Amino acid sequence: MRLMLHNLLFILLALIVALGGGIWSARWALDHFGGFSELATGEWISYPLAGSPQADPYAKARSARLGNLSLGAAEGLIFYARTSSDGKALERGCTYLMSGTSPNARFWTLFATDNNGKLLSNNKDLPTSLLSSNVVQQNAGHFDITISPQAHGNNWLSINGRGQFTLVMTLYDTPVASSASFSEIPMPRITALRDGGKC
């Protein structure tokens, strides 16, 4: 009887460990793995197959979990940046300068989310998202955007709260989606502006 009870407890423990481990690993994969089609250029990553029938199961599951509406290849391409150009995670208490030339697209948008894909702020009085047509650009389409919790002149993207965040840049009607040399796409660089060595 004691041996049978011991075996039953062992089987029950093994089932709990297997079930818990399976749930944890599936959740981790959905939170940290965007799929096998992930492509990177600098600090920006994209999933060009996410909105297509060729998307792998991980990419489809992640999009479904986050509630993302992926774009088809003919519609555009979404890029995500979770780190600055020095490889450090983007922090909401810091100030960043995003510099580059306007990507090859009919138009583009930029906004910030938390790492779960939720918009940082919906304050209508602050510039929590930018549209390419509203961004002040210099010669040859060069622009500088300040990303900060403090107000700045010209191109300012407001962020708030504490913790890490993700920048989301969406290119609409762009030939970039079908580019063979994805890693050579000149995406903007994100540089941390040092604030007493804090960021």
N, C-alpha and C positions, 0 to 999 in steps of 0.2 A: 504493500500500500504506500509506504513511504517512498519507494523507488518510483512508483507510478506518479505520485504527486510531484516528486522532484523533476521527472521528465516533462510533466505537464507545465510546470513553472518555467522550465528551460525553453520549451517550445513557445510559450506565451511571451517570454522575454525576447526570444529571437524574432518573433513576429513584430513586436513593438519596435525593436531596433531597425528591422528591415523597412517597416512602414514609415517610421520617422525619418530614417536616412533617405528613403526614396522621395518623400515629400520635400525634405530640405534640399536635396540635390536638384530636384526639378525647379524649385523656387529660385535657388541660386543661379541655375542656368538661365532662367527667364529674366532675372535681374541683371546679370553680368555678361551674358553671351547673346549677341545680337543676331547670330546666324553665321553660316559659312560664307556668305557673300559679302562680308564686311570688307570694305576697302578704305585705306587711309591715305591722306595727303597732308603732311605736316601734323598739326594738332587736331585736324578735322577728320571725322570718320563718316562714312555713308553706307547705306545698304541699298544699292541700285536695283536689286531684284525684289525688294520687299513688297512692291505693289504689283508684282507680276505672277503669273501662274508657276514660274520656275522657282519661286521663293521656297527655301527649305522649311521643314516643320518648325524649327526653333524660331526662325524669323516670323512665321505666321503666328505662332503661339505668343511671342513677345508683343507683337502688334495688337493681338486680340486682348491681351492682359492689360496693356496700357491704354487701350481704346484709340490707338492711332489710326488715322485714315491715310494709308500710304498712297503715294502718287505713282501712276504708271510711267514708264520710260518716256513716253511722248509728252507727258504733262510737266515733269520737272524732277528735281532731285533734292532730298533733304540731307543736310550736313549737320553733325553734332560735334561740339567741342566741349570737353570736360576738363581740359588742362590748358595752361598757358604754354607759350613756346619753350619754356624751360622745363616742362614736364610736370609742374606742380598743379594740383587740383585747383580749380577756380573757386574762390571763397567770396561770399557775399559782402564781407566787411572790407574788401580790398577794392582798389581802383585799377582798371586795365585799359590799355590803349589797343584798339583793333585797327590795324593799318593794312592797306593793300589797294589793289585796283578793282574796280567793279567787275564781278564775274561775267562771263559771256552768257547772258540770259536776257529775256525780254524785261523782266523785273525780278527783284528778290526781296525777301523779308528777313528780319532779324528780331528775335525775342529770347528771353531767358526763362528757364524752368528750373524746378528743383530736380533732383536726380531720379524722381519717380515720374517725371513728365508733366507735373502740375505747374501752371503759370505762377511766377513769383508774386505778381501783383496784378490786380485789375483796377487800380486807381486811374481813373480817367483824366486826372489832372497832371499825371506824370507820363513821360515818354517810355512806356514799358514795352513798346515794339516800334520798329522802324521799317519804313518802306523805301526802296531804293530811290524813288522819285522825290522823297523828302530829305534825302541825305545830301549835304553840301559836298560837292566833289571839286577837285582841282583839275589841273591839266591831265589829259590822258586817262581820266576816270579815277584818279587816285583819291582816296578818302581816309580820314581818321575818325574813329568813333570812340568816345570815352564811355566806358562801362563802369558805373560807380553808384554808390548810395547817395553821394553828394551831387548837387546840381553843377553842371558844367555848360559852357556856351557851345554854340554850333551843334555838332552831332553828339547827343548824349542819350545813352540807354540807361534807364533807371533800374536799379536792383535794390532789394530790401531783405530784411531778416538776417538770420544767421545760418551758417553751414555752407555746404558746397552747392554749386549750381552748374547748369549746362546751358551753353549757347546753342540756339537752333537757327540755322540759316537755310532758307528754302529758295532754291533757284527755280523759276518757272519758265517753261518753254525754252529749254537750253539744250544745245548739242552736246553738253558735257556728259549727259547720261549715256551716250553711245560712244564716248571717247575710249580708244584703246589704251592710251597712256594716261590713265587716271591719276597716277601718282605725280604727274607733271602739271596738273591743273594748279594755276597760281591762286590759291586761296589766301585770304587775309591772315596776317600773323597777330597773335594775341600776346601782348607784353604786359607784365605786372609793373605798375608804377610804384616804386618803393615808398612806403610810408613809415619812416623811422625803422626800416628793416623788418617790419611786421609781415608784409606780404611777399 
